[in-house]
Amino acid sequence: MHGLEDLYPSKVFTRTKGKPMTKRNQHVVPHPNGWAVKGENATRPSAVAATQQEAIEQAREITRNQGTELFIHGENGRIRERDSHGRDPKSSPG
């Protein structure tokens, strides 16, 4: 029997109460009640805030804790900014 890590090697998993949980990049997107924080490929938001700034702060906390990326969308839905909290290489040429 294979673990999820074997079946999906490109995904990052953590364990909560013995069950694997996928770490997801977070997106701040427009929502009818303001701005939503949604995990990548999630159908429902994990949080809804009145302002984009509040949603960004909530999403940034999640991405820092998980070591994932934050994608901030504009009112038109297009990505306008991104912020990485993953493991960057120690040095990069350039």
N, C-alpha and C positions, 0 to 999 in steps of 0.2 A: 504494500500500500504506500502510495506517495503522499507527501505533505504538499500543501499549497505552494510552498517555496519551490518544490521540484516541478510542479505543473506550470507555474507562472514565474520563471526566474527573473523577469524584468520588473516585477512588482516588489514593493517593500512591505513587509508584514510585521506587526507587533502582536503580542498576545495579551488579551484581556480575559481574565477568568478562564484561562485554558483555551479560549477560542481565538483563531487568528483574525486580525483586523487589518484591512488595507489602509495604508497611509495614502491620502489623496491630495493632489494639488487643489488649492482653494481658488474660487473665482468670486469676485465681487461684481454682481450684475444688477441691472435695473429690476425692480419688483413693483407690483401695483401699490404696495404699502411703503415704498421707499427704496431701499437697497437690500439685496440678499447676499448672504455668504453661502455658496454651494460647493460641496466637494465635487471634484471632476466626475462626470457621468452620473451624478446623483439626480434623482427625480424631484426631491424636495430639498428646500434650503435647510441648512443647519441653524441659521439665524437670519432675522430680518431686522433692519435698523432704519430709523427715520432719515438719516443722512448717509451719504456715501462715506464720509470720514469715519463715522461710527462703525460702519460695516468693515472698512479697511482695518481699523484697529482690532476688531474681533478676529478677522481673517489672519492678520499678521501674527497674532498670538498663537493661533492654531498652527500656522506654517512654521513658526519658530520652534514650537514644541515637537512637531513631527519631522522637521528637517525637509520640508517640501517647498513648492513654489507657490507664489501668490500672483494671480492674474487679475488686474483691475480693468474692468470694461467701462467704456463711456456710455452716455445715454443712448447712443446709437447701437450699443451692443458689441462694438468692436473693441478689441484689446487695445488699451492706450498706455499701459504700463505693466511691468512685471518685476517681481522681487523674489530673488532666490534665497532660500534658507537651507539649502542642501549642503552636501559636502563638496566644496569647490577644491580643485587641485591646489596644492601648496604654492606652486609657481606656474605661471603661464608665460610663454614667450611673447614678446611684443612690446 
